[in-house]
Amino acid sequence: MDTVSQLQSMGLTMPSTAYIVAIIFFSLAGLAAYYYGKRSAKPTVRWLGLALMLYPYVVTDTVMVYIVGTALCAAVIWYDRH
């Protein structure tokens, strides 16, 4: 038996490519927002950047990863301008 079928028999599935691309993209955007908020002394932007880096550990649905990530990115832009 190969490893993938062993994992599937235990109820574990491999994430899709779209999910992996989303978590990498939003995590990098969060890293950039975190450092920008730290450098410019904007704590809200810094905390939103941290949220962008960590939320994929909680959200497992691919569509929700895109929705939450887009909302957090929009919040970073909005708080940066105000």
C-alpha atoms as one frame of an Amber mdcrd trajectory, in Angstrom:
protein
   0.000   0.000   0.000   1.373   3.425  -0.853   1.514   6.355   1.517  -1.328
   8.343  -0.068  -3.802   5.485   0.211  -2.721   4.893   3.820  -3.416   8.543
   4.630  -6.774   8.413   2.854  -7.747   5.295   4.789  -7.109   7.257   8.008
  -9.366  10.081   6.784  -6.606  12.509   5.806  -6.570  14.149   2.393  -3.937
  16.158   0.583  -4.701  19.873   0.110  -5.407  21.151  -3.365  -2.945  23.243
  -5.338  -5.258  26.266  -5.073  -5.198  25.966  -1.274  -1.405  25.773  -1.137
  -1.002  28.767  -3.475  -3.468  30.776  -1.376  -1.768  30.105   1.947   1.658
  30.941   0.516   0.409  34.166  -1.093  -1.551  35.401   1.923   1.211  34.421
   4.344   3.744  36.436   2.339   1.315  39.362   2.185   0.912  39.067   5.960
   4.671  39.048   6.455   4.990  42.202   4.362   2.124  43.890   6.245   3.628
  42.897   9.593   7.013  44.417   8.795   5.421  47.505   7.256   3.241  48.031
  10.342   6.226  47.528  12.618   8.439  49.930  10.657   5.776  52.644  10.337
   4.516  52.295  13.946   0.999  51.237  12.936  -0.012  48.509  15.389  -3.326
  47.705  13.686  -1.588  46.973  10.390   0.989  44.885  12.238  -1.687  42.776
  13.973  -3.602  42.332  10.718  -0.367  41.139   9.119   0.034  38.610  11.909
  -3.555  37.481  11.376  -2.841  37.040   7.660   0.114  34.825   8.467  -1.713
  32.638  10.986  -5.323  32.267   9.811  -4.629  29.429   7.299  -3.928  27.185
  10.298  -7.565  27.625  11.353  -9.412  27.851   8.016  -9.242  24.622   6.014
 -11.743  25.257   3.197 -10.135  26.632   0.028 -12.905  29.113  -0.763 -12.908
  30.431   2.807  -9.126  30.878   2.683  -9.557  33.175  -0.325 -12.503  35.061
   1.228 -10.852  35.627   4.615  -7.489  36.455   3.049  -9.023  39.005   0.705
 -10.949  40.581   3.576  -7.836  40.809   5.745  -5.821  42.314   2.870  -8.574
  44.884   2.320  -8.504  45.679   6.046  -4.739  46.217   5.917  -5.133  48.665
   3.026  -8.055  50.439   4.706  -6.305  50.832   8.074  -3.115  51.962   6.396
  -4.929  54.827   4.686  -6.800  55.975   7.820
